[in-house]
Amino acid sequence: MSGFVEDGLRFACTLCGNCCSGSPGYVWVSHKEQQAVADHLGLDLAQFRKRYTRLVGSMISLIERPGGDCIFLDECKRCSIQPVKPRQCLSFPFWPRHLASAAAWKKIGRRCPGIGEGPLFSPEEIDAIQDRQVPREVACRIFAAKRDEH
C-alpha cells in the first residue's frame, strides 16, 4: 500500500450508486459468493449463473445492463443484493489501484462523493477490508462501526 495511506483515509458511502454504474467492467464472484447471491435470490446455482453471470477466461463475472450498470443496481441506484454483495463491491473504494497513490485516490474521488468525507479508516482496517483471507463479516463489521461513528 502506498505511503499516503499511513495516516488513514476518510470515506463515507453516500449511496450514490456511481461505483456500480457507468463504464463496463468486471465484478468477479467466487463460487461461495455465487452461492450466497443465488440463495438470496431464491435460485439454484445453475439458474443464477445462467441469468446473472458470464465466463471471462477462467473466471466468473456478474453481467451488466447495457451501458455498464451492474445488473443488481435497482431503479433507485441501490444494490438489490446488499446483504450478500460480492467482496469486490464491499471493499470499494479500498481497491489496490485506488490506493496506489494520492493521485489515484483523488481521481476516484472525482467519481465518488464519499471519498475524503466521513470517518477515518486506519491502514489496518483498510488492509482487513481488502484481504480476501479475512472473513467477509469482519469487513462488514468495520464498515458498520464506521457508519455508527459518522
Secondary structure, 3 states (H helix, E strand, C coil): CCHHHCCCEEECCCCCCHHHCCCCCCCECCHHHHHHHHHHHCCCHHHHHHHHEEEECCEEEECECCCCCECCECCCCCECCHHHCCHHHHCCCCCCCCCCCHHHHHHHHCCCCCEEEEEEECHHHHHHHHCCCCCHHHHHHHHHHHHHHC
